[in-house]
Amino acid sequence: MEMSYYCEMCGRELDRKEAKKAVVEGSILILCPSCYSRLSKQHVVREAPPSLARRTPTKTTNKQRGGVKSPVRRVEEYEVVEDYAIRVKAARERQGWPQEVLAQKAGESVNTIKRIEAGKLKPSIELAQRLERLLGIKLLEPVVEEPGVSSSKHKEEFLTIGDILSTEESKKKQHKGGN
């Protein structure tokens, strides 16, 4: 299954072959050829070094981004089930493992496992996948869009870095024109 990428400047969907990984002000971004070219002319972008260019896109949430909405690269979208705490604890007990053993096998702290089982910490998608494999349970379910919300409408709500830059450019032009 081919993974889609989105330009983190303009939001355009890209094939993997045309996506350019570049460093812009210290951050690695996935750019379309057009945005990469435009930023290259302004000398604010450089090609990501091979060691950093291997980074694969990950889905980020608005909470992780501080509330700013931008296009999420399309990967199968999953969320952790609501009763994750009960499922993890029951499966661990079926295995006969104390929390310390599960923590070690999952590569997490005992405190993390305790908090998950108490329902105080929702595991990340990656940790949920590890727990699924270790315990033989399902913790992830596909995200279901609410009826009546089209994906095109959803996409319009996102704000890209390009949107912010063009807004800033518009403000600068208005300010210069007013003098």
Secondary structure as GFF3:
##gff-version 3
##sequence-region A 1 179
A	DSSP	beta_strand	5	6	.	.	.	ID=ss1
A	DSSP	beta_strand	13	14	.	.	.	ID=ss2
A	DSSP	beta_strand	20	24	.	.	.	ID=ss3
A	DSSP	beta_strand	27	31	.	.	.	ID=ss4
A	DSSP	alpha_helix	33	41	.	.	.	ID=ss5
A	DSSP	beta_strand	45	47	.	.	.	ID=ss6
A	DSSP	alpha_helix	50	53	.	.	.	ID=ss7
A	DSSP	beta_strand	78	80	.	.	.	ID=ss8
A	DSSP	alpha_helix	84	95	.	.	.	ID=ss9
A	DSSP	alpha_helix	99	106	.	.	.	ID=ss10
A	DSSP	alpha_helix	110	117	.	.	.	ID=ss11
A	DSSP	alpha_helix	125	135	.	.	.	ID=ss12
A	DSSP	beta_strand	140	142	.	.	.	ID=ss13
A	DSSP	alpha_helix	151	156	.	.	.	ID=ss14
A	DSSP	alpha_helix	161	177	.	.	.	ID=ss15
###
